[in-house]
């Protein structure tokens, strides 16, 4: 015995159902194509489950003639007798028993799907494609927030993509990501929503083997005399231009020996003794023992960390994420 039920449309209680039933009863095969109302199925199931029209009428608070009429119309549309009627008693036929079982399962699935749809609309369930610059995921606000978000929303499936800000914004623009944690150095256009979370300081990174060259701080004069590893303009033009402006105001003219497209690559070169770099201080939490850091507080090099998403592509799960993030920031 096998069955296939395809639930196509639901318009104001009218359900269009294509039922392909293969039922082996003495080589008897029954195939049904029908248009019916949910009300008819509901009344049929009540009569079948409560053993008669009278009890079904009491439970549903519907008159007995109305129930009898709907069940008869259902049988007419199906072209199948669902009940044996003898001595004012209703007994399910074999086809009726099968139909009861199939419709009971369908109605349960319909209720489950209805509840699921409501949860999707509320943003408590769904799929979330989240991007982030990698350095913010190791400690601090973002991992703590994501942990809390997971506890509150266990049924949201999350896909995490890490990359630099330019590539993450491109993926949001192309619809491959729903939202992202990025560093912004100018306002995005009006098609984006943006929440600024904090400003992260930059730090001076140098090879551990050079520790004797530095005390508790480093001067601009020292920086100008050292071999530098930098982030190229092609990777993030806005960040590069912002950094150039800051460096110029400080009188800093780095002697660049190496260009690296990711800060992890920059730090790897620092660890190898190839030079020094100015990087996000968030790397301090997970760096190699071959790299040492000094703060650059007086240089006022701060990176604005933001949460961004497109206004016209917003999902309920993104609204949930952003709302809960704002609640956390307001504490």
N, C-alpha and C positions, 0 to 999 in steps of 0.2 A: 504494500500500500504506500502510495506517495502522493504528495500534494504540493501545489505551488499557488501562492496567493500574491497578486500584485496590487498594491494599494495606490491608485493613481491620483485622484483628486478629492477634495472635500469642499463643497460650496454650500454654505448655510445649511449644514446638516445633510446634504445630498452627497452620497459617496458613490463614486464610479469604481466598480471592482471587477477585475478580470480574474476569474477563478478557474484554474486548470486542475481538475481533480481526477486522479486515476484510482479507481476503487474496484478491487477485485471481489465481486460477489457472483459466484457461479458464472464466471466469464462475462459479467455484466459491467460495462464501462460507462461512466457517467461524466459528461463534460458540460459545464454550465458557464454561460456568459450572461451577466445580469446588471441592471441598474437598479439600485435599491436605496432606501433611506436608512440611516442609522436607527431611526425610531422603530422601524420594522424589525431590525435585528435585535434591538433592545427588548421589544415586546416578546419576540420569539424566545429569547434566552430566559426571560422571566417565566414564561409558561413552562418551558422545558425544565427549568431548575426548581420551580416551586410546585410542579405536578399538576397544574391546571390554571384555567383562566381566572377563577374566583380568587385564588390566593395571589396570583400575579397582579390582579386589579387592586387588591388591598395594599400590596407593597408599593406599587407604582402610583397609587392614587389616580388611576385612570379607569373609566367605566369599562365593564366587561365587553359590551358590544364593540367599543372602539378597539380593544385589544384583539378580539376575535376577527374583526374586519382587517386589521393590519396583518395578522398572521395569514389569513386567507389570501390577501393580496400578495404577500411574499411567496406563498406556495405557487400562486398563479404566475408570477414573474419568473420564478425558478423552473416552473414546469415539473415540479417534484412534490409529492405528498410527504410532508414532514411529520404529521401526526395521524395515527389511527384513531378514528372517532367511533366509539361503540359504547352504548349505554351511558351517554353523557360523560364519558371518561375520555381523556386524551392520553394516548401512549405514543411515544416517539417511534417512528419507523427506523429501520436500519440506516437509511439515508439521513433521517432526522437526527439520529445519534451522532453520525459523522459530522453533519452540519453544525450541530451544537458544539462539538469539540473544536471544530475549526473556527467558528465565530467567537467562541469564548477566548481562544488564544488571540484572535485578531483584536478583540475589544480590549484585552489586557495590554497588548502591544500598543494599541492606540492611546490608552491612558498613560502608559509609560512614556510614549513618544511626546504626548502633550506636556507632561511634566518636564521632560528633557528640554523641549523647545522653550519653555518658560525659563529654565535655568540658563540656557544659552543666551536668551534675550537679556537676562539679568547680569550676564558676565561671570556666573559662578561655575561655568563649564565651557570648554572649547579648546581651541588650539592657539597658542601664542608663539609667534616667531619674534624673538627678542635679540637685539644686537647690543654689543658693548665694546668699548675699548678695554683691552684686557687688564690694564693696570689697576682698574677700579674694582676688580672682582676678588681681590685677594684679602682685603681687610677693610673695615670701616662701614660706612653707611650702606653701600649697595649690597654686599653679601648679607648683611644683617636684615635689610629690607626684603630681599628675595627669599630669605629663610622664613620670615614672618608671612610673606605673601603665600608661600607654599603651604604653611600651616593653615591659613585661612581659606585657601582655595585648592584643596587636594585633588580636585577633578579637572584642573586645567593642565593640559599637556604643553610643556614648554620646550621650545627648540632654541638653543643659545648659539649665536654666531659672534665671533670676535674678529675685529679688524680695526683699521684706523678710521677716523671720523669721516673722511671723504668717501671711502668705499661703503661705509654703513649708511650714509645719507643717500648714496646712489641706490642701494638695495631697497631702502624705504621708498624712494621715488619710483622704482620699478615694480613695487608691490611684492618684493621677495622678503621683506621684513615689515612687521607691524609697527615697531617702535625701537628706540635705542638709547643707551647712555653714551653720550658723546661730549667732546670738548668743543665749545663754540667760541669764536673770536669776532664774530659779527652776527647780527640778527638774521635769521632765516626769513624767507618771504612769508607772506600772509597765509599761505596754504598750510603752514605748520603750527602746531601747538608746542609750546616750550615751557618747561619748568626748570629754573636754575636751582640746583641742589646745594652746591658749595663751590668754593674756590680752593684748588689744590696748589700748594707751593711747589716750585721747582727746586732741585738740589744739584749740587756739584758732585759728580762722580769721578773718582780717580783710581788708578791701580793700587791695590793694597801695598805693593812693593815700593810705592812712592810716598808712603805715609810720612817719612822724615821731612819731606818738602813742605808740609803744611802743618799749621797749628789748629786752632779751633775755628778759623775762618780763612777765607781767601780773598785777595784784593783783585781789582780790575787789572792792575799792572801785572800781577802773577798770571791771571787768565790769558792776557794778551801774549805772554811769553811761552805758552804751552801748546803742544800739538792737539788739535781739536777733532772730535768726531761729531758730525752734525746730521740733522734731519734735512733731506733735500727739499727744495721748494716744490718739485713735481709731485711729491707725496701728499702735501697739504699746503697749498699756496697761502691760504689765509693765515694759518699758524706761522708759517715761515715769515710772512710779511710782518705779522704782529711781533715776532721775536726779533726780527731785524730792527724794527722801530725801537723796541726796548733796549737792545744792545747799543744802538746808536746814541740813545739818551744817556746811557751809562758810560760811553766812551769805550765800549768793548768791541774789538775787531778780531774775532777768532781766526787763528791760523789753521784752516781746515785741511787735514791730511786724509780723512776718510769721510765718505757719505754713507749713511745707512738708512733704509726706509722704515725700520721699526726700532723702537727704543730697546727692545730685547737684543737686537743686533748691535746697537750702539754699546750696550753694556757688555756684550760678549767681547767686543773689541777692546773695551776698557779693561776687562779681566785679562785679556791677552797682552796688556801693557802697550797698546798701540796709541794711547792718548787719553784725553779727558773728555767729559761730556756734561752738558746741562740737561737733566731729564726730570721727569715727574717724580716727586718725592715718594709717591705710592710704591715705587719699586723697592724702597728700602726694606719693606716687610718680607720680601722674598728673594733678595739678592744673593749672589755668590760671595763666599768669604774672600774671593780675590778682588772684590770691589769695595771701596770705602766711600762714604758720603760726608759732605759738609752742607749745612743749611745756607741758603742765600736770602734770608729774610730782608736784608737791607736793599736788595736789588728789586724787590717788589715784582717778582715774576710769578704770577698766579694764573692758574688754568681754570676757566669756568666750566664745571661739569654740569651738563644739562640732560634732561630726559625729554625726548622729542618724538612726535608722531604726526602723521598727516591728518588734517581735519576731514578730508573727504573720503578717507579710507579707514576710518576708525571702527574697530570691532568692540562689542560689549566687553570682552575680556581686557582690552586696552583701557577702556573707561574705568573698569574695576581697578586695574593696576595703577593708573594715574590718580584716581581718587584716594586709594589707600596710601599712596606715596605722599600726597598732600596732607593727609591726616597725620602721618608720621612726622612730617616737617613742622606741622603746627604745634606739636607737643612741646 
